[in-house]
Amino acid sequence: MSRALSFPRPTRPAWLSPTVARTEILAGLVVALALIPEAISFSILAGVDPQVGLFSSFVMAVVIAFTGGRPAMITAATGAIALVVAPLALEYGVQYLFAAVILGGIFQVLLGLV
């Protein structure tokens, strides 16, 4: 009277399935292609070099990919932010713009912890 032990079969996570992977890659490509003209136009609106807009959009996308986004969080360039930072970039330059963005991110993290 021997009974065979049944062990659960190892399952593959859903995101490893070929269908989901293909859908995610296609969605990423569509968003990346849509982000290029948006980043260029908003960087011109903010008064900085378009390369700065492209580079910052790429860095932001990579950081969000590793840290994970939230459903209501905007993770792309926006016209409202471009209009707000334009006077800062024109008067003080890109160095102050970088410091303001880092400081704004720190404030968001601190307020998210509260």
C-alpha positions as CSV (number, residue, x, y, z in Angstrom):
1,M,0.0,0.0,0.0
2,S,2.2,2.7,-1.2
3,R,0.8,6.1,-2.0
4,A,2.6,8.4,-4.3
5,L,3.4,11.7,-2.9
6,S,2.0,14.5,-4.9
7,F,4.1,17.6,-5.0
8,P,2.8,20.9,-6.6
9,R,4.1,21.5,-10.0
10,P,6.4,24.4,-10.4
11,T,4.5,27.2,-12.1
12,R,5.9,30.0,-14.2
13,P,5.0,33.5,-13.2
14,A,2.3,35.1,-15.4
15,W,4.7,37.8,-16.7
16,L,7.0,35.2,-18.1
17,S,4.4,33.8,-20.5
18,P,5.1,34.7,-24.2
19,T,1.8,36.4,-24.7
20,V,2.2,38.7,-21.7
21,A,5.9,39.4,-22.6
22,R,5.0,40.3,-26.2
23,T,2.2,42.6,-25.0
24,E,4.4,44.4,-22.5
25,I,7.3,44.8,-25.0
26,L,4.9,46.2,-27.6
27,A,3.3,48.6,-25.0
28,G,6.8,49.8,-24.0
29,L,7.8,50.5,-27.6
30,V,4.6,52.4,-28.3
31,V,5.0,54.6,-25.2
32,A,8.7,55.2,-26.0
33,L,7.9,56.3,-29.5
34,A,5.1,58.6,-28.3
35,L,7.4,60.0,-25.6
36,I,10.1,61.2,-28.1
37,P,8.2,64.2,-29.6
38,E,6.6,65.0,-26.3
39,A,10.0,65.2,-24.5
40,I,11.4,67.4,-27.3
41,S,8.5,69.8,-27.4
42,F,8.3,70.2,-23.7
43,S,12.0,70.8,-23.4
44,I,11.8,73.5,-26.0
45,L,8.8,75.0,-24.1
46,A,10.9,74.9,-20.9
47,G,13.8,76.7,-22.7
48,V,16.4,73.9,-22.5
49,D,18.1,71.9,-25.1
50,P,16.0,69.1,-26.6
51,Q,18.7,66.6,-25.7
52,V,18.1,67.4,-22.0
53,G,14.4,66.5,-22.4
54,L,15.2,63.3,-24.2
55,F,17.8,62.2,-21.6
56,S,15.6,63.1,-18.7
57,S,12.7,61.2,-20.1
58,F,14.8,58.2,-20.6
59,V,16.3,58.3,-17.1
60,M,12.8,58.8,-15.6
61,A,11.5,55.8,-17.5
62,V,14.4,53.6,-16.4
63,V,14.0,54.6,-12.7
64,I,10.2,54.0,-12.8
65,A,10.8,50.6,-14.5
66,F,13.0,49.5,-11.6
67,T,11.1,51.2,-8.7
68,G,7.6,50.5,-10.0
69,G,4.9,53.0,-10.9
70,R,1.5,53.7,-9.4
71,P,-1.8,53.9,-11.3
72,A,-2.4,57.6,-10.9
73,M,1.2,58.7,-11.2
74,I,2.3,60.6,-14.2
75,T,5.7,59.4,-15.4
76,A,6.4,61.5,-18.4
77,A,7.0,65.1,-19.3
78,T,4.0,67.4,-18.8
79,G,3.2,70.8,-20.2
80,A,2.4,72.2,-16.8
81,I,5.8,71.4,-15.3
82,A,7.5,72.7,-18.5
83,L,5.7,76.1,-18.0
84,V,6.6,76.2,-14.3
85,V,10.3,75.4,-14.7
86,A,10.8,77.6,-17.8
87,P,11.6,80.8,-15.9
88,L,14.0,78.9,-13.6
89,A,15.8,77.4,-16.6
90,L,16.0,80.7,-18.5
91,E,17.2,82.8,-15.5
92,Y,19.5,80.4,-13.7
93,G,20.4,77.7,-16.3
94,V,20.1,73.9,-16.4
95,Q,22.2,73.4,-13.3
96,Y,19.5,75.0,-11.1
97,L,16.8,73.2,-13.0
98,F,18.5,69.8,-12.1
99,A,18.8,70.8,-8.4
100,A,15.1,71.9,-8.4
101,V,14.0,68.6,-9.9
102,I,16.0,66.6,-7.3
103,L,14.7,68.7,-4.5
104,G,11.1,68.2,-5.7
105,G,11.7,64.5,-5.9
106,I,13.0,64.5,-2.3
107,F,9.9,66.4,-1.2
108,Q,7.6,63.8,-2.9
109,V,9.4,60.9,-1.2
110,L,9.2,62.6,2.2
111,L,5.5,63.4,1.7
112,G,4.9,59.8,0.6
113,L,6.4,58.5,3.8
114,V,4.1,60.6,6.0
